[in-house]
Amino acid sequence: MKKVSLLLLALLSFAVTGMSQTDEFKPGGKPFMKIFSNYHSTFSDGESASAFELTRLYLGYEYNFSENFSAKANLDIGDPGVGSLEMTAYVKNAYLRYKADDFTVNFGLISTTAFKTQESAWGYRYIAKSFQDAYKFNSSADLGVSVAYKFCDFFSADVIVTNGEGYKKLQSDSTFRTGFGLTANPVEKLTARIYYDFITDKNTQSSLATFIGYAGDNFSLGAEYNQQFNVKYVEDRELSGTSFYGTMKASSKVKVFARYDNLFSNTVSGGSADWNLSNDGQLYIAGLEYAPVKGIKLSPNFQGWSPADDSEEFSASIFLNCEIKF
């Protein structure tokens, strides 16, 4: 009996020791990669053009030092859009994160908070950028610090202070872009957010972004209104726009989606037309997404651009987009 008691005590000791070892945090990380590519044909004014494109390649590594501290580095390789270079590499993210319960701090080359919620709700970054990113209301990443706190299940707030130049221009100066955001989830699956930021140089440029979205089990809807004042520090220049998008789940591997954008600007004092007329217009996107296996997405879709300038022709494009990630 004594031997049996000792054996049970030993087994209990090993069990407790094993549980404590299992629960103990082990530092570690993992690499990640994401590729955006497409084939498209564009038709405008009686002419057509077709091309294969590799639009984005993300390479990075995430590491967890402890339950509270982690870091991320991300290289963004893409088309610079200027000059003779076909692909250019940028450091997209390089930051340290501290997270404890409902409190989060990011420091370094961080993701901005201006349209992160909207981009997630849109859900098809490999096909098209979300509204603020596409029309350059804000940058997706910048040097700075962000702080977020979740007060309860349905309300959180965040503050961000950045260099204001974006991740492609990392020069340091005494000008900072400061933003404040509030996010609410008044009922299950419904999200509402308002965000405001400002940056001062010759004049003060300020931006307002509002969003409301619903994410159900088989469909999602999102709507945004965005406005920027004194664009690029030019007094009285305003840029505004709306974006509406939705997704319906047709099967476990197929989704159908659509989006509509309307970008418009004002006429400044003494001007004869809207100051951004050559870039203003309406965007139409509709298509489906097929995910044959985890990590791969394929999307045949239509994209149309209707310029606000009546002298310009409607442009229509047929795309086959692809995302590969791990």
Beta strands, then each sheet from edge to edge (+ up, - down):
strand 1: 28-44
strand 2: 47-64
strand 3: 69-78
strand 4: 88-100
strand 5: 103-111
strand 6: 141-152
strand 7: 155-162
strand 8: 177-184
strand 9: 190-200
strand 10: 204-215
strand 11: 219-229
strand 12: 238-249
strand 13: 254-265
strand 14: 281-290
strand 15: 296-307
strand 16: 315-325
sheet 1: 1+ 2- 3+ 4- 5+ 6- 7+ 8- 9+ 10- 11+ 12- 13+ 14- 15+ 16- 1+
end
